[in-house]
């Protein structure tokens, strides 16, 4: 991993976002040359108080070079150059670590393709004033999706219902990727151990935070399908999410049964 000279944190906004502190918006990129300049400009316009970290996985289309240009022109934009395509989850974990090292108070996850509107970021950050984590939710009252085919709509709704039932979390959009976290949550849940990718990465973070007792809230967002470039979400990532959710649900139920029977036997292990 490499931070370009133009990505020095010396010019970062020291005052931060009111009630939250210094906020870093992490935007993972891979072949987002058509989108990165637009999305970063929208973030800086919508919430001038936040800093931006572009975590680029050595994009062959020149996304990294564009990111360097942006960082050179704006001291609140930083670039994390990674060796290659390692996935969304790994990019966020690296970004969280960088934010920790630089003393940020909160981090934001945001897609580079424009599906997460930067103009809605104040809504997430305002909610974070009284929470440990905030999920921009498509499936709470007021949330919506735009330009989705019916099969994708049904898949997302079904996956979130299944996740809620299997794991027992009171979260309606556990797979949503537009999020804000306070750094104590990131530190407590040992995010460096999260190896999942894509949808499953978001579910894993939510599950760990919920089990650790952190306060998570959902705020409605308008999710729009990307207009430029190709989606990186494949069937293998969806399959991983379903498999892991099933395993986690089974483990939690086995642990609950073990606790009940173990308690009846004076604290012994069951079976």
N, C-alpha and C positions, 0 to 999 in steps of 0.2 A: 504494500500500500504506500502511496506517495501523495503528499500534499504539495501542490505547486506553490512557488513563491507568491504568486498573486492571491493565493488562498490563505494568507496569514490572518490570524484572528486579531491582530493589533488594532484594526479599525472597526471591530464589531461594536454593535450598539450596546453600550454598557448598562443603560437603564432598563431595557427589556420591555415586556408587555405588562401593563398594569395588573397587579394581583397575581401574576404568574412568575415573572422574572425573565431571565434571558432564555429565549426560545430558539431552537435550531430546527428548521424544516429540512428533513432528509428526503432527497429525491433520487432514488436509484435509477440509473439509465443503462440501457443497452440498445444501440441503434435507434436513438431518439433524436437524430440531427434535425428532423423536421419539427420537433416539438419543444426541445429543451429551452431555446431562447424565449419562446412565447410563454411557456409556463413559469419560468423564473421571473420574467418581467411582470407577469400578473401577480405573483406572490409579493414582489417588492412594492408594487403599486397598492395592493389590497391591504398589506400589513407592513408598513415600513419599519416597524420596531423589531421584526424578527430577522435572523440570519438564515442563510440557505447553504446547505451542503449538498453538492451534486456528487453522488457516489457512482462513478462510471466503471463498468466492467470491461474496459479496454475495447470499446465499441469500434468495429472496423469501418463504420460509416463516418467517422470523424466527430462524433458527439463530444469526446473528451477535449478535442481542440477548441470546439465552440465553448465548452465550459470554461476552459482556461481564459479565453477572451473575455467572458463575462466576469470572471474573478479579477482579472487585471483592471477592469473598468469600475469595479464596485467592491469596496473593502468588506461588505457584508455578505459577499458570495465566496464560497470556498469550494475546493474540488478535492475529492478523494479518488485517486487513480488506483484501481485494483488490477490484479494481474490478468484476469480473464473472467469469462462468464461463469459465476458461481451460484447464481440464483438470487431471488429477491430477499429471502430470509437472511442469507449471509451478508448481503449488502446492508441491510438494516442493522444487523448485529455489529458490523464494522462501524457504521454511523453512530450507533449508540455509544460504542466505546470511545469514539473520537469526541463526542459531545461530553462524555464524562471527564475525559482528560482536559478538556478546555473549560470546564466549570459551568456548563449550561444547567439551567434549572428545569428545563422541560424540552421534550423532543416531539416532533410531528412527523408522521408517515404520510407521504403524498406521492401519488403516481405522476409520472412525467407526461402522460398522454392527454392530460386535460380532463380526464373523467372525474377527478376530484377538483371542484372549482375553488381556486384560491380565495375567491370573493366570499366563500362561506367559512374561511378559517377563523375570523373573529368569533363566530358562533361557537366553535369548538374551544377556543381559548377562553372565552367568557365562562363556559361551563366548567373548564378546568380550575377556575378560581375556587370552586367548592367540591372538587373531586380529585381522585388520584389518576384517573384515566378517563378519556372521552372517546367514544366511538361515533363517527359519522355514520348514521344508520339509514339504510334504504327502506327498512321494513318496520319502522315505528310510524305513528301518525304524523303526517306531514312529509315523510320521505317519499322518494320516487326514483324511477329509472327512465331513461330516455333512449330511444333507438335500439332497444333490445328485441331480438326475435323471441317468439313465445317460448320456444324450447329452453332458452337460456333463463328466462324469467322463472319458469317452472323449476328448473334445476336449482337455481339459487334459493328459491323459497323452500323447496323440499330439503335441500342440504342444511339450511339453517334450522328448520323444524327438527330434523333428525339429530342435529348436533345438540340442540336444546334438550331434547328428550334423553339422548344417550348419555350425556355428561351431567345433565341436571343444572345447567347454568341459566339464570334468568336474563339472558341476552338474546335479542331478536335478530341481530346481524353480527354473529360471531366471525363471519368470513370477510366482513368489510375491511378495506385497507386504508381508509381515511381516518387517522387516529391521532390523539395527543396524549402524552404521558408525562407525569412528573418523574424526575430522575430517581427518587427513592423507590418507586415501583420497579423501574428497570433494574436497579441494583438488587432489590430483594428477591426477585423471581429468578435470578441467575440466568439472565437472558443468553449469556454466552453458551449455555448448554442446549439451547433450542436449535435443533438441527433440521426442523421441518422447513418446507418451502411453500410459496404461494398461499392458497387459501388456508392450508394447514398451519402455516406459520402464525397467521392471525388467530386461529382457533387456539393454538398452543399458548400464545401469550395471554389470551383472554382466560383460558382455563387456569393457568398458573396464578394470574392476578386474583381471580375469584377465590381460589383455594387459599391464597395468602391473606384474604380478608380486606383487600383494597376496595375502595369505592369506585365503581365504574358506572358511568352514565352514558346514555345514548341521546344524540341530538339528530333531528331529521336533516338529511341532505338530499340534493338532487344529483343523482349519478348519471352521467352522460357517457355513452359509448364513444371511444376514440374516433376521431375524424381522419387522422393521418397515421400511417405506419401500421405494423402488424402486431396483434396480441401475442404475448409470450406465454400465455396460459394454455398448456396442453392437457390432454386427457390423463397423462401420467400424474400430473400434479393433483387433479381432481381425484383420481384413484387413491393416491397417497393419503389425501385428506379423509376420505371415507374409511379407509382401512385403519388409520390411526385413531379416529374418533371412536370407532367400534372397539378397538383395543382399550382405549382409555376408559370408556364406559364400563367395559367388563372388569377392568382392574379396580375401578372405584366401587363397583358393586361387591366384588369379592372382598375388598378391604372392609366394607361396611359389615358384611356377613361375618368375617373373621373377628371384627371388633365385638360384635354381639355375642358370638359363641365363646370368644376368648374371655369376655367379661364374666360370663356365667360360670366359667371354669376357673375363676380366680386370676384372670390375667394371662393365662396360657395362650399359646399360639394355636390357631385353627387353620387348616385341618392338622 
